[in-house]
Each structure stands twice: as C-alpha cells, then as structure tokens.
Amino acid sequence: MPPSSSFNAAAQATRVAGLAATRAGVDVRESEDMPDLHAASELLAAVWGRSAEGVPIPSEVMRSIAHADGAVTLARDLATGDLVGAAVLIRGAGTSTYSLIGAAATGASDRGIGHALKLRQRSWALAAGLDTMTWTFDPLVTRNARFNLTKLGASASEYRLAFYGVMSDGVNGADESDRLVAHWDLASARTLAATEGTLPDPGCPDLDDTASVTVLADAPDGAAGYVVDAGGTAWCRGPRDIVALRRTDPAAATAWRAAVRAAFVDALGRGRVADGLSRDGWYRLSLPDRAEGAEQ
C-alpha cells in the first residue's frame, strides 16, 4: 500500500540519509564552491577515467548545474576531511530529477559512500518538492544493478541500445554502451522499505526445480541457464565481473552484451519490469502487477 497522506517522506529521507552518512564515516552536503567542484571533477575522472574529450564532467559545468538549481553533492571523510565521493543531478520535467554521475573514491567503494550520496540526493530532491529520479546504468555491471534495484528500490522498464555509442574510458573499454533506465519513485512504499532496509531480497530461481523452472537460454560462459522462467517470473543472469572480463577477454564481454541485450529487449518489450537483483547476479523481471512493492 502507498504511504498515508500524513506521512512525511522528506523527514524520513533526511533521517535515513543522515544514518547512512554516519555509517560511512562521511559528511555529505551540497556545494557550489569552485575549489570543491575542481576536486569533485578530479575524483570522477580518477574513478571513471578520461576519454579523448577529457574529464567526465568539468567543474565549470558543475558550477552551471548548481546555478540552475541542480545539485553537486560531496562526501568528505569525517576523520581526514578528504573528498571521498561526489554525485551530480539536474532537474527534469515537472517534479522529476536526473542523476548524471556519481562515484566513491578508489579504495573507498566498500564503505557505503555511494549509498550515503544517493540517499542525500533523495533527501535534497524531496525537500525541493521533487518526487522522482532517473538515471542510467550498465546492466552488465551487476553490483551497481543490485545497488540500484534492491538496495535503493528503483526499477527499470526501459532498455537503451548503445546509449553513449562506443565509449573509450577505463571502465567501459570499447564496449557498446547499452543502458537500463532506472526510475526511482522517491516517496513510494517500495522506496521507503528499501531505504529502511526492509525490502525483501529478490532471491533467485532454483535451476534444479525442473518442474516449475524452464531454462530459455544458456549463458555465454557455458553454464546452464541465463534466462529462465519460474512460475511466470522471468530471470536473467548477468556476468560475475564484466569490468575484469573486458580487460581479460573482450570477446566474452561482447558475447555477454549481446546475450543480456536480447533477454532484456524481449522481456521489457513484453511489459516486464526489472525490480530486483539477487546476490548471485540474477535479475528479476516481473510483470507490473507482480512487481515487488507494487501498489494496488
């Protein structure tokens, strides 16, 4: 069920964002000061790499985004004061926002800094009267996908082929940049459960249960099943570590791109929604009325 009309989602967002920042050991806040933005641009370049066009997002562009009522959110280590995370969002149409980019510093990615940044973005947006957030992510990077769909409570019903063309940074290699479009309803019951840590884990299909699980396609790595149907819910498994695979076996990475693309284009084209990712890399592709947290 949706939250009651008297529920203060903005207050809840502020509370959980503060808790996440404390757990990560960071101070998180917005900034439009040029020294901060220079440091943020360098951090994003260090994580995402530089392309032939330069850094992912220059400090001058960040300054313009902040001036246009967007937000540049920074995370600083409470002990050292060092910048350890940054995220940038803009306003979209109506009451929507669009998150352009975000990253935790290399070596600090396991502290929960990305989570603290995202929850701060949600808090900032709700306080500004905005209620949805959109961004894109690579469906092959399953760790990010689990963060987006399971930990935050976003969902994805749109798949964009070669969204950025062929990229040349240190993370994407020379792979085509297919993207899932994440949609985050900032005050929904599903998001509230996810941000409180109570959204159920999606689990994964039991491939040994041949009575109720049908294998629709085998995986590019030779393992049995990467697309299956289990009682009307579709599942698609992604690669274990696509970033490493792009470095060590580009042909295998390309095979995974083609396989996952085919699965998602088919499933989402049939009206399914990606609404969860298991710990071992299985996307759950639900029909809308069966999606986790669907509101009646």
C-alpha positions in Angstrom: 0.0 0.0 0.0 1.2 3.6 -0.6 2.2 5.7 2.4 -0.6 7.6 4.2 -1.1 11.2 3.1 0.1 12.4 6.5 3.5 10.5 6.2 6.4 12.9 5.9 8.6 11.3 3.3 11.1 14.2 3.3 11.7 13.8 7.0 12.2 10.1 6.6 14.6 10.7 3.7 16.6 13.2 5.8 16.8 10.7 8.7 18.0 7.7 6.7 20.4 9.8 4.7 22.0 11.0 7.9 22.3 7.5 9.2 23.9 6.3 6.0 26.4 9.1 6.2 27.3 8.3 9.8 27.8 4.6 8.9 30.0 5.5 6.0 32.0 7.9 8.2 31.4 10.9 5.9 29.9 14.4 5.9 27.6 14.8 2.9 26.4 18.1 1.7 25.9 20.1 -1.5 28.5 22.7 -2.7 28.9 25.2 -5.5 32.3 26.5 -4.5 34.8 26.2 -7.3 37.6 24.5 -5.2 35.2 21.8 -4.2 34.0 21.4 -7.8 37.5 21.1 -9.1 38.2 18.4 -6.6 34.9 16.6 -7.5 35.8 16.7 -11.2 39.2 15.1 -10.5 37.6 12.4 -8.3 35.2 11.5 -11.0 38.0 11.4 -13.6 40.1 9.2 -11.3 37.2 6.7 -11.0 35.6 6.7 -14.5 38.8 7.6 -16.4 39.4 10.3 -19.0 38.3 10.0 -22.6 39.5 11.8 -25.7 37.1 14.6 -24.7 38.6 14.9 -21.3 37.1 14.5 -17.8 33.6 13.1 -17.3 32.3 16.4 -16.2 34.2 19.7 -15.8 34.0 21.9 -12.8 32.6 24.8 -14.8 29.7 22.6 -15.9 29.0 21.6 -12.3 29.0 25.3 -11.3 26.4 26.0 -14.0 24.3 23.0 -12.9 24.3 24.3 -9.3 23.4 27.8 -10.5 20.5 26.3 -12.4 19.0 24.7 -9.2 20.6 21.4 -9.7 22.9 19.8 -7.0 26.5 18.8 -6.7 26.7 16.6 -3.6 30.0 15.8 -2.0 31.1 13.3 0.7 34.1 14.1 2.9 35.8 11.8 5.3 34.9 12.8 8.8 38.4 11.9 10.1 40.6 13.4 7.4 38.4 15.9 5.5 39.4 14.3 2.3 36.9 14.2 -0.6 35.8 10.6 -1.0 32.6 10.8 -3.1 30.7 13.1 -5.5 27.4 13.0 -7.3 25.7 15.4 -9.7 22.0 15.8 -10.6 19.9 18.2 -12.6 16.2 19.0 -12.6 14.0 17.3 -15.2 10.5 18.0 -16.4 7.8 18.7 -13.8 8.8 17.2 -10.4 11.5 14.9 -11.7 15.3 14.9 -11.4 18.0 13.3 -13.4 21.2 12.0 -11.8 24.1 12.5 -14.2 27.0 10.8 -12.5 28.3 9.7 -9.1 31.3 7.8 -7.6 33.1 6.9 -4.5 36.9 7.4 -4.4 39.0 4.4 -5.5 39.7 2.3 -2.4 36.7 3.6 -0.5 33.9 2.0 -2.5 33.0 -0.6 0.2 32.3 1.9 2.9 28.7 2.8 1.8 29.7 6.2 0.4 27.7 5.7 -2.7 24.6 4.8 -0.6 25.1 7.9 1.5 25.3 10.1 -1.6 22.2 8.6 -3.2 20.2 9.0 -0.1 21.3 12.6 0.3 20.2 13.2 -3.3 16.8 11.8 -2.5 16.6 13.9 0.6 17.6 17.1 -1.3 15.1 16.3 -4.1 12.1 15.7 -1.7 12.9 18.9 0.2 12.8 20.7 -3.1 9.4 19.3 -3.9 10.6 16.8 -6.4 9.4 13.2 -6.3 11.1 11.0 -8.9 14.7 10.5 -10.0 16.0 8.9 -13.2 19.5 7.7 -14.2 21.1 5.1 -16.5 23.3 2.2 -15.6 25.0 -0.7 -17.4 23.0 -3.9 -17.0 26.2 -5.9 -17.2 27.7 -4.3 -14.0 25.6 -6.4 -11.7 27.0 -4.9 -8.5 25.7 -1.5 -9.5 22.4 -3.0 -10.6 21.8 -4.7 -7.2 22.5 -1.4 -5.5 20.0 0.5 -7.7 17.2 -2.1 -7.8 17.4 -3.9 -4.5 19.2 -1.5 -2.1 17.5 1.7 -3.3 14.2 0.3 -4.6 14.4 1.7 -8.1 13.0 -0.2 -11.1 13.8 -0.3 -14.8 11.3 -0.8 -17.7 13.4 0.8 -20.4 16.5 -0.5 -22.2 18.5 1.8 -24.4 20.9 0.3 -27.0 24.3 2.0 -27.3 23.1 4.9 -25.2 26.5 6.7 -25.4 27.7 5.0 -28.5 31.1 3.2 -28.1 32.9 4.6 -25.1 36.6 4.7 -24.6 37.1 5.2 -20.8 38.8 2.9 -18.4 35.6 1.3 -17.1 33.6 0.7 -20.3 36.5 -0.2 -22.6 35.4 -0.4 -26.2 32.0 -2.0 -25.4 28.8 -0.7 -26.7 27.1 1.4 -24.0 23.7 -0.3 -23.6 21.9 1.1 -20.6 18.9 0.3 -18.4 17.0 3.4 -17.3 16.4 3.4 -13.5 13.2 5.1 -12.3 13.1 5.9 -8.6 9.8 7.0 -7.0 11.3 8.8 -4.1 8.3 8.5 -1.7 6.8 5.2 -2.8 6.2 2.3 -0.3 8.8 0.3 -2.2 11.4 3.0 -1.8 10.6 3.5 1.9 11.1 -0.2 2.5 14.4 -0.2 0.6 15.8 2.8 2.4 14.8 1.4 5.8 16.4 -1.9 4.9 13.2 -3.9 4.9 12.6 -4.6 1.2 12.7 -8.4 0.8 15.7 -9.8 -1.2 14.5 -11.0 -4.6 16.1 -14.4 -4.2 16.9 -16.3 -7.4 15.5 -19.2 -9.4 16.2 -22.8 -8.4 17.6 -24.3 -11.6 17.2 -27.8 -10.1 13.5 -27.4 -9.8 12.7 -28.6 -13.3 9.0 -28.9 -12.6 8.5 -25.2 -12.2 11.6 -23.6 -13.8 12.1 -23.6 -17.6 15.5 -22.7 -19.0 15.0 -20.5 -22.0 18.7 -19.9 -22.9 22.2 -21.0 -21.8 24.7 -18.5 -20.7 27.7 -17.2 -22.8 30.1 -18.7 -20.2 28.7 -22.2 -20.8 26.8 -22.5 -17.6 23.3 -23.9 -17.8 20.7 -21.2 -18.0 21.0 -17.4 -18.0 17.4 -16.7 -18.9 14.7 -18.8 -17.2 11.0 -18.7 -16.4 9.9 -19.6 -12.8 6.2 -19.6 -12.2 5.6 -16.7 -14.6 8.5 -14.6 -13.3 11.4 -14.2 -15.8 15.0 -14.2 -14.6 18.2 -13.1 -16.4 21.7 -13.7 -15.0 24.5 -11.3 -15.7 28.3 -11.8 -15.8 30.1 -12.1 -12.5 32.6 -9.2 -13.2 32.2 -7.6 -16.6 34.9 -4.9 -15.9 37.5 -7.5 -15.4 36.2 -9.6 -18.3 36.5 -6.6 -20.7 40.2 -6.5 -19.8 41.0 -10.2 -20.0 38.6 -11.5 -22.6 36.9 -8.7 -24.7 35.2 -11.3 -27.0 33.5 -12.9 -24.0 32.4 -9.5 -22.8 30.9 -8.8 -26.2 29.0 -12.1 -26.1 27.5 -11.2 -22.7 26.4 -7.8 -24.0 24.6 -9.5 -26.9 23.0 -12.1 -24.7 21.8 -9.8 -22.0 20.6 -7.3 -24.6 18.5 -9.9 -26.3 17.0 -11.0 -23.0 16.1 -7.5 -21.8 14.8 -6.3 -25.1 12.4 -9.3 -25.3 11.3 -9.1 -21.6 10.8 -5.4 -21.3 9.2 -5.4 -24.7 6.6 -7.8 -23.3 5.9 -5.3 -20.4 8.1 -6.8 -17.7 10.0 -4.6 -15.2 13.4 -5.2 -13.7 12.7 -4.8 -10.0 15.4 -6.7 -8.2 18.8 -8.4 -8.5 19.9 -11.3 -6.4 23.3 -11.6 -4.6 24.5 -14.0 -7.3 23.6 -11.8 -10.2 20.0 -12.8 -11.3 17.8 -10.0 -12.5 14.1 -10.5 -11.6 11.9 -9.4 -14.5 8.3 -9.2 -13.1 5.0 -8.4 -14.7 3.9 -5.0 -13.3 1.1 -6.4 -11.1 3.6 -8.9 -9.6 6.5 -6.5 -9.1 7.8 -6.3 -5.6 6.2 -3.5 -3.7 3.5 -2.9 -6.5 0.9 -0.6 -5.1 -2.8 -1.5 -5.6 
